[in-house]
């Protein structure tokens, strides 16, 4: 399984269904990566147009959420934010969406792809918004086999976006039983909070949000034996292509 002390990671591509999903699920880990010189890209699949709490924001909510996500990304050292423009609440793991994912993945050619988990978590249903599940399913389908199959979306191959084999897929926001890797984000936790504060349209009670995020991070660190007072983010890490992997097995 993934060993953060031994694995070479140069480039990471992170998918979220909505602006702010990555900041809740993975921004502490992202900040640790960028602090060590890793190039990280964000890909936000919907515009977040169904989010927010103030009716006065409806006409400008898409522009607001794009700006909030770009500010949040900068705070954790991410300068490349891609928006796929899907409708909030209507995301599906369609072939059209998978093609967009394959195109950006072959363009970035990451060592690690992050995405939301495709499995529903019934212990806290809010983690499993249908768009979250669709993001995870679409990305997982795209990583195998389409990203590595030159005959999937052949027009991409013809345009110079060559197929390649992804090594690692990290899934966040899934059921606790699926977690097999924890990242200690104690040193980057305040940066994570800074990123979350950028999403002003989504937080009617910032203090409550921060307490919730801290408490969950502390519980996760305790669950993974990282020690008292530590804060962590958890992932289901999948090795898509290992040294002994052969096509189809």
DRENPALO-251975 format. One record per atom (N, C-alpha, C): x, y negated, z; residue in three letters. Coordinates in steps of 0.001 Angstrom, whole numbers, padded with zeros to 6 digits, always signed. Each point is the difference from the previous one (the first is absolute). Layout:
<recs>
XYZALA ...
</recs>
This chain:
<recs>
+000839+001187+000000UNK -000839-001187+000000UNK +000878-001242+000000UNK -000631-001135-000284UNK +000732-001249-000169UNK +000813-000327+001251UNK +001274-000307-000198UNK +000910-000390+001072UNK +000464-001414-000287UNK -000500-000974+000777UNK +000295-001405-000265UNK +001472-000318+000144UNK +000745+000842+000681UNK +001426-000231+000152UNK +000830+000535-001150UNK -000597+000852-000838UNK +000766+000663-001062UNK -000515-000307-001403UNK -001278-000306-000120UNK -000574-000220-001321UNK +000413-001360-000567UNK +000323-000026-001277UNK +000315-001249-000672UNK -001264-000555-000635UNK -000418-001165+000462UNK -001184-000666-000540UNK +000436-001367-000513UNK -000155-000205-001295UNK +000376-001275-000611UNK -001219-000832-000381UNK -001102+000683-000314UNK -001168-000712-000516UNK -001260+000710+000463UNK -000989-000785+000455UNK -001254+000540+000528UNK -001163-000736-000665UNK -001043+000736-000361UNK -001225-000566-000554UNK -001150+000351+000929UNK -000685-001023+000491UNK -001048+000176+001008UNK -001362-000386-000570UNK -000973+000894+000135UNK -001356-000248-000480UNK -000959-000215+001170UNK -000880-000975-000158UNK -001081-000223+000946UNK -001277-000295-000754UNK -001124+000426+000541UNK -001270-000253-000670UNK -000365-001479+000030UNK +000278-000650+001144UNK -000378-001404+000181UNK +001197-000809+000496UNK -000028-001310-000233UNK +000952-000845+000709UNK -000182+000209+001509UNK +001043+000186+000701UNK +000167+000233+001451UNK +000123+001479+000374UNK -000380+000944-000883UNK +000105+001416+000349UNK +001446+000397+000289UNK +000918-000416-000847UNK +001406+000339+000217UNK +000547-000656+001256UNK -000508-001178+000331UNK +000503-000680+001188UNK -000455+000700+001273UNK -001210+000536+000001UNK -000434+000815+001126UNK +000750+001332+000044UNK +000180+000647-001152UNK +000471+001374-000011UNK +001486+000212-000049UNK +000755-000951-000606UNK +001395+000334-000296UNK +000971-001168+000036UNK -000442-001216+000335UNK +000875-001159-000172UNK +001191-000013+000957UNK -000106+000655+001150UNK +001161+000105+000876UNK +001087+000849-000627UNK -000388+001082-000637UNK +000952+000859-000706UNK +000568-000722-001214UNK -000854-000745-000706UNK +000453-000763-001155UNK +001053-001020+000414UNK -000254-000707+001110UNK +000962-000993+000477UNK +001336+000642+000340UNK -000041+001195+000591UNK +001248+000707+000302UNK +000744+000345-001280UNK -000730+000409-001027UNK +000633+000305-001281UNK +000635-001243-000614UNK -000773-001077-000098UNK +000550-001192-000654UNK +001158-000578+000789UNK -000037+000112+001329UNK +001120-000470+000823UNK +001293+000743-000327UNK -000133+001253-000478UNK +001180+000801-000326UNK +000356-000063-001485UNK -000676-000889-000749UNK +000342-000210-001396UNK -000806+000780-001008UNK -001048+000691+000449UNK -000845+000768-000920UNK -000935-000957-000752UNK -000169+000238-001291UNK -000930-000777-000822UNK -001396+000617+000133UNK -000970-000808+000408UNK -001359+000492+000220UNK -000975-000796-000870UNK -000878+000718-000659UNK -001082-000597-000787UNK -001334+000352+000656UNK -000951-000934-000055UNK -001370+000262+000422UNK -000897+000063-001237UNK -000958+000908+000020UNK -001050+000049-001013UNK -001345+000053+000721UNK -000796-001055-000152UNK -001304-000099+000654UNK -001066+000318-001045UNK -000832+000980+000285UNK -000851+000567-001042UNK -001296-000769-000216UNK -000578-000590+001055UNK -001187-000832-000185UNK +000322-001427+000413UNK -000882-000916-000389UNK +000199-001414+000316UNK -000486-000380+001388UNK -000592+000948+000732UNK -000511-000335+001326UNK -001171-000957-000041UNK -000731+000006-001106UNK -001062-000983-000205UNK -001224+000222+000882UNK -000113+001166+000629UNK -001116+000254+000913UNK +000398-000218+001451UNK +001193-000528+000245UNK +000476-000233+001366UNK -000301-001402+000488UNK +000374-000251+001251UNK -000195-001316+000588UNK -001267-000098+000816UNK -000134-001118+000718UNK -001128-000190+000910UNK -000735-001317-000221UNK +000595-000929-000717UNK -000579-001328-000174UNK -000679-000090-001365UNK -001336-000191-000040UNK -000696-000098-001291UNK +000547-001120-000882UNK +000581-001013+000608UNK +000531-001122-000775UNK +001203+000387-000849UNK +000588+001167+000291UNK +001199+000435-000721UNK -000304+000847-001234UNK -001271+000290-000284UNK -000284+001015-001022UNK +000599-000346-001363UNK -000105-001248-000413UNK +000467-000342-001339UNK +001521+000035-000107UNK +000680-000152+001120UNK +001457-000073-000035UNK +000680+001172+000695UNK -000779+001007+000386UNK +000556+001068+000828UNK +001103+000779-000722UNK -000113+000221-001302UNK +001036+000755-000712UNK +001321-000770+000018UNK -000046-001277-000315UNK +001218-000812+000033UNK +000579-000055+001412UNK -000871-000103+001004UNK +000460-000032+001390UNK +000720+001294+000354UNK -000593+001120-000365UNK +000574+001270+000409UNK +001297+000310-000754UNK +000078-000415-001245UNK +001265+000134-000719UNK +001088-000811+000706UNK -000321-001248+000350UNK +000987-000863+000656UNK +000395+000547+001363UNK -000983+000504+000752UNK +000295+000579+001311UNK +000933+001204-000128UNK -000275+000859-000984UNK +000843+001180-000172UNK +001410-000377-000422UNK +000132-000984-000856UNK +001332-000430-000426UNK +000784-000589+001162UNK -000680-000773+000854UNK +000670-000546+001188UNK +000401+001113+000952UNK -000902+000949+000225UNK +000303+001120+000893UNK +001173+000810-000532UNK +000008+000239-001304UNK +001082+000773-000602UNK +001339-000710+000187UNK +000026-001295-000237UNK +001255-000748+000167UNK +000529+000105+001415UNK -000907+000032+000967UNK +000441+000034+001400UNK +000712+001300+000350UNK -000236+001069-000769UNK +000701+001271+000233UNK +001041+000277-001078UNK +000338-001020-000790UNK +001079+000132-000969UNK -000377+000575-001340UNK -001317-000009-000320UNK -000474+000516-001290UNK -000327-001172-000914UNK +000580-000007-001189UNK -000180-001119-000920UNK -000734+000391-001278UNK -000242+001286-000185UNK -000713+000483-001184UNK -001337+000590+000427UNK -001079-000743-000260UNK -001350+000441+000354UNK -000817+000085-001277UNK -000502+001201-000284UNK -000775+000250-001205UNK -001467+000203+000395UNK -000913-000615-000732UNK -001429+000146+000258UNK -000650+000702-001189UNK -000692+001116+000272UNK -000633+000750-001080UNK -001367-000559-000386UNK -000640-000799+000886UNK -001220-000695-000361UNK -001269+000818+000028UNK +000006+001144+000683UNK -001229+000789+000124UNK -000969-000674+000980UNK -001277+000346-000095UNK -001023-000616+000845UNK -000009+000626+001389UNK -000020-000830+001012UNK -000038+000432+001395UNK -001294+000762+000268UNK +000141+001229+000502UNK -001162+000830+000295UNK -000393+000940-001115UNK +000658-000120-001154UNK -000364+000808-001157UNK +001192+000773-000559UNK +001085+000093+000759UNK +001189+000688-000496UNK -000267+001496-000131UNK +000406+000553-001121UNK -000122+001433-000255UNK +001329+000523-000551UNK +000313+001285+000257UNK +001243+000581-000547UNK -000184+000402-001462UNK -000437-000943-000817UNK -000292+000265-001404UNK +001291+000134-000800UNK -000138+000483-001229UNK +001176+000103-000862UNK +000541-001383-000346UNK -000885-000983-000112UNK +000455-001363-000293UNK +000847-000544+001144UNK -000431+000238+001237UNK +000781-000447+001159UNK +001302+000788+000088UNK -000060+001315-000226UNK +001220+000804+000031UNK +001009-000487-001039UNK -000472-000399-001166UNK +000916-000498-001030UNK +000728-001245+000488UNK -000720-000920+000660UNK +000637-001199+000548UNK +001074+000375+001019UNK -000308+001004+000824UNK +000950+000439+001023UNK +001235+000621-000641UNK -000211+000832-001002UNK +001132+000622-000698UNK +000860-001068-000661UNK -000638-000985-000610UNK +000750-001058-000691UNK +000900-000758+000971UNK -000541-000429+001128UNK +000819-000775+000931UNK +001049+000883+000674UNK -000337+001271+000257UNK +000968+000890+000641UNK +001175+000281-000932UNK -000287+000252-001267UNK +001099+000222-000944UNK +000813-001272-000237UNK -000638-001160+000159UNK +000721-001267-000154UNK +000954-000221+001173UNK -000489+000199+001219UNK +000803-000231+001201UNK +000988+001139+000233UNK -000409+001240-000266UNK +000810+001217+000185UNK +000527+000090+001440UNK -000913+000114+000962UNK +000390+000012+001413UNK +000531+001356+000464UNK +000722-000030+001113UNK +000399+001226+000689UNK -001127+000495+000904UNK -000791-000946+000511UNK -001118+000309+000898UNK -001228-000770-000477UNK -001141+000663-000021UNK -001290-000647-000216UNK -000809+000121+001282UNK -000574-001108+000436UNK -000915-000013+001143UNK -001417-000229-000500UNK -000967+000680+000609UNK -001406-000231-000320UNK -000856+000435+001175UNK -001233-000425-000019UNK -000930+000442+001035UNK -000328+001481-000160UNK -000386+000593+001101UNK -000251+001440+000004UNK -001327+000308-000678UNK -000049+001037-000830UNK -001256+000340-000664UNK -000984+000779+000861UNK +000387+000376+001226UNK -000895+000764+000872UNK -000689-000921+000998UNK -001276+000243+000221UNK -000789-000817+000925UNK +000363+000328+001444UNK +000085-001054+000830UNK +000280+000143+001430UNK -001294-000267+000759UNK -000619+001057+000508UNK -001287-000157+000672UNK +000142-000506+001435UNK +001229-000077+000536UNK +000155-000544+001350UNK -000131-001517+000008UNK +000280-000639-001117UNK -000207-001454-000144UNK -000312-000259-001457UNK -001290+000005-000314UNK -000444-000010-001389UNK +000438-001256-000749UNK +000223-001102+000756UNK +000405-001237-000650UNK +001342+000131-000736UNK +000823+000955+000416UNK +001260+000227-000710UNK -000246+000585-001385UNK -001166+000596-000179UNK -000280+000768-001213UNK -001041-000693-000873UNK +000160-001296-000160UNK -000822-000739-000966UNK +000061+000751-001338UNK -001104+000104-000720UNK +000038+000725-001273UNK +001095-000472-000952UNK +000307-001299+000009UNK +001090-000495-000843UNK +001351+000543+000455UNK +000175+000181+001325UNK +001253+000571+000510UNK +000174+001426-000526UNK -001070+000777+000095UNK +000065+001380-000459UNK +000247+000060-001510UNK -000643-000905-000734UNK +000187-000029-001446UNK +001425-000395-000365UNK +000573-000948+000746UNK +001398-000377-000211UNK +000899+001210+000188UNK -000178+000709+001105UNK +000834+001166+000273UNK -000166+001090-001028UNK -001235+000251-000417UNK -000252+001052-000982UNK +000573-000378-001359UNK -000207-001238-000415UNK +000504-000437-001308UNK +001519+000042-000053UNK +000648-000470+001075UNK +001463+000000+000021UNK +000534+001425+000043UNK -000604+000853+000813UNK +000468+001381+000100UNK -000150+000715-001339UNK -001135-000185-000664UNK -000187+000613-001316UNK +001034-000533-000997UNK +000287-001297+000075UNK +000939-000600-000945UNK +001430+000477+000224UNK +000378+000214+001276UNK +001374+000409+000276UNK +000281+001405-000498UNK -001019+000850+000054UNK +000146+001332-000602UNK -001321+000397-000631UNK -000003+000241-001318UNK +001192+000118-000854UNK +000305-001197-000892UNK -000863-001025-000035UNK +000068-000968-001102UNK +001306-000784-000059UNK +000521-000436+001160UNK +001224-000808-000023UNK +001156+000766-000628UNK +000039+001306+000225UNK +001138+000783-000492UNK -000279+000741-001301UNK -001184-000184-000544UNK -000364+000704-001242UNK +000034-000977-001172UNK +000961+000139-000923UNK +000078-000939-001116UNK -001192+000057-000934UNK -000806+001073+000102UNK -001164+000149-000875UNK -001283-000505+000659UNK +000106-000475+001239UNK -001111-000691+000648UNK +000124-001488-000331UNK -001041-000575-000535UNK +000042-001389-000456UNK +001211-000210-000918UNK +000043+000703-001121UNK +001189-000033-000858UNK +000346-001376-000528UNK -000978-000911-000032UNK +000297-001357-000452UNK +000968-000708+000943UNK +000006+000379+001273UNK +000951-000588+000948UNK +001403+000491-000311UNK +000132+001287-000259UNK +001293+000561-000387UNK +000501-000671-001294UNK -000896-000183-000957UNK +000376-000620-001268UNK +000443-001448+000181UNK -000535-000658+001043UNK +000354-001392+000270UNK +001290-000125+000808UNK +000635+001134+000299UNK +001270-000029+000727UNK -000112+000267+001482UNK -001217+000275+000484UNK -000177+000314+001422UNK +000101+001516+000162UNK +001215+000462+000172UNK +000260+001435-000019UNK -000458+000682+001284UNK -000478+001213-000158UNK -000405+000818+001141UNK +001200+000289+000897UNK -000263+000137+001290UNK +001062+000374+000943UNK -000625+000726+001173UNK +000813+000735+000730UNK -000485+000794+001134UNK +000179-000787+001301UNK -001114-000298+000657UNK +000028-000674+001292UNK +000413+000983+001091UNK +000842-000436+000902UNK +000427+000868+001102UNK -000988-000052+001169UNK -000330-001198+000481UNK -000735-000112+001259UNK -001295-000794-000163UNK -001071+000530+000556UNK -001284-000682+000107UNK -000344-000134+001476UNK -000144-001227+000469UNK -000359-000269+001389UNK -001444-000479+000037UNK -000828+000662+000801UNK -001414-000344+000122UNK -000281-000538+001404UNK -000719-001121+000072UNK -000292-000624+001297UNK -001507-000119+000198UNK -000406-000134+001262UNK -001412-000189+000303UNK -000829+001266-000063UNK +000633+001161+000090UNK -000735+001255-000069UNK -000283+000601+001361UNK -000535+001206+000038UNK -000271+000669+001278UNK +001289+000222+000788UNK -000102-000106+001313UNK +001161+000178+000880UNK +000682+001343-000230UNK -000788+001026-000258UNK +000569+001334-000174UNK +000929+000087-001200UNK -000117-000933-000936UNK +000839+000013-001198UNK +001328-000731+000204UNK +000128-000793+001039UNK +001234-000762+000217UNK +001177+000948+000236UNK +001042-000166-000771UNK +001211+000796+000216UNK +001265-000849+000033UNK -000169-001322+000005UNK +001159-000890+000039UNK -000417-001317+000655UNK +000815-000472+000920UNK -000246-001284+000661UNK +001209-000905-000192UNK -000263-001278-000250UNK +001056-000996-000122UNK -000083-000927+001207UNK +001090-000117+000738UNK +000063-000902+001141UNK +000086-001429-000531UNK -001047-000788+000239UNK -000044-001375-000506UNK +000079-001019+001128UNK +000519+000432+001148UNK +000073-000911+001147UNK +000719-001295-000371UNK +001094+000131-000757UNK +000803-001189-000333UNK -000657-000859-001075UNK -000921+000546-000767UNK -000649-000775-001059UNK -001474-000249+000294UNK -000438+000300+001215UNK -001426-000128+000302UNK -000475-001442-000083UNK +000785-000934+000492UNK -000428-001400-000072UNK -000103-000464-001450UNK +000852+000535-000866UNK -000101-000313-001422UNK -001284+000569-000579UNK -000365+001200+000442UNK -001274+000598-000421UNK -001169-000895+000407UNK +000015-000505+001234UNK -001072-000890+000445UNK -000028-001285-000819UNK +001165-000507-000336UNK +000059-001201-000834UNK -000676+000252-001348UNK +000253+001164-000573UNK -000644+000349-001264UNK -001518+000086+000166UNK -000449+000622+001076UNK -001440+000139+000216UNK -000668-001356+000225UNK +000682-000915+000666UNK -000585-001326+000249UNK -000223-000778-001290UNK +000721+000368-001067UNK -000175-000706-001271UNK -001393+000215-000586UNK -000662+001093+000404UNK -001316+000318-000555UNK -001089-000698+000821UNK +000020-001331-000024UNK -000879-000787+000864UNK -001472+000240-000301UNK -000336+000273-001248UNK -001400+000186-000366UNK -000588+001268+000595UNK +000843+000907+000490UNK -000465+001322+000446UNK -000033+000172+001515UNK +000464-000985+000756UNK +000163+000188+001446UNK -000776-001054+000798UNK -001259+000296+000351UNK -000753-000944+000828UNK +000545-000089+001423UNK +000740+001010+000449UNK +000590+000002+001343UNK +001428+000535-000121UNK +000962-000897-000201UNK +001383+000400-000241UNK +000590+000708+001212UNK -000279-000494+001189UNK +000560+000602+001213UNK -000477+001437+000176UNK -001277+000240-000252UNK -000540+001356+000113UNK +000661+000916-001020UNK +000189-000503-001216UNK +000665+000793-001041UNK +001411+000374+000425UNK +000743-000961+000546UNK +001382+000264+000386UNK +000082+001008+001140UNK -000903-000109+000967UNK -000015+000979+001102UNK -000298+001390-000522UNK -000935+000099-000927UNK -000376+001287-000586UNK +001185+000626-000740UNK +000691-000788-000804UNK +001126+000512-000784UNK +001131+000441+000923UNK +000290-000790+001028UNK +001059+000360+000948UNK -000344+001294+000740UNK -001227+000098+000493UNK -000399+001188+000759UNK +000082+001255-000849UNK -000438-000098-001239UNK +000061+001169-000875UNK +001435+000380-000333UNK +000853-001005-000193UNK +001407+000280-000273UNK +000701+000641+001179UNK -000348-000428+001209UNK +000605+000586+001197UNK -000460+001439+000191UNK -001296+000254-000239UNK -000511+001367+000122UNK +000663+000931-001013UNK +000196-000488-001208UNK +000618+000820-001030UNK +001447+000312+000365UNK +000731-000999+000513UNK +001389+000229+000409UNK +000070+001018+001130UNK -000922-000093+000940UNK -000033+000960+001108UNK -000292+001398-000513UNK -000933+000095-000946UNK -000381+001299-000551UNK +001172+000675-000692UNK +000879-000784-000592UNK +001151+000542-000725UNK +001268+000027+000848UNK -000146-000282+001298UNK +001127+000130+000917UNK +001102-001021-000190UNK -000343-001218-000412UNK +001017-001020-000245UNK +000397-000769+001256UNK -000717+000200+001087UNK +000390-000630+001255UNK -000946-001104+000422UNK -000015-000268+001291UNK -000886-001005+000578UNK +000336-001381-000543UNK -001052-000753-000321UNK +000187-001362-000475UNK +000323-000131-001475UNK +000103+001115-000708UNK +000291-000053-001425UNK -001304-000128-000803UNK +000114-000467-001223UNK -001144-000186-000893UNK +000337+000678-001325UNK -000972+000685-000582UNK +000292+000775-001213UNK -001136-000090-001011UNK +000340+000350-001223UNK -000973+000252-001072UNK +000145+001456-000420UNK -001126+000629-000325UNK +000023+001421-000323UNK -000371+000266-001450UNK +000583+001070-000545UNK -000199+000348-001403UNK -000124+001511-000169UNK -000676+000386-001051UNK +000032+001374-000487UNK +000956-000018-001183UNK +001205+000505+000189UNK +001031-000021-001032UNK -000062+001295-000794UNK -000093-000144-001324UNK -000077+001133-000910UNK +001207-000040-000928UNK +000752+001090-000059UNK +001104+000101-000943UNK -000560+000538-001316UNK -000194-000906-000954UNK -000636+000376-001260UNK +000927+000879-000830UNK +001263-000400-000072UNK +000976+000768-000767UNK +001240+000247+000858UNK +000108+001214+000480UNK +001162+000402+000795UNK +001013+000704-000914UNK +001130+000371+000579UNK +001053+000644-000788UNK -000477+001323-000612UNK -000924+000689+000678UNK -000450+001299-000494UNK -001351-000052-000707UNK -000500-001218-000273UNK -001292-000130-000665UNK +000121+000307-001488UNK -000921+000819-000513UNK -000066+000225-001439UNK -001374-000432-000463UNK -000162-000242-001288UNK -001233-000549-000537UNK -001193+000882+000377UNK -000972-000636+000623UNK -001248+000694+000300UNK -000004+000799+001278UNK +001111-000001+000754UNK +000051+000800+001241UNK +000592-000834+001135UNK 
</recs>
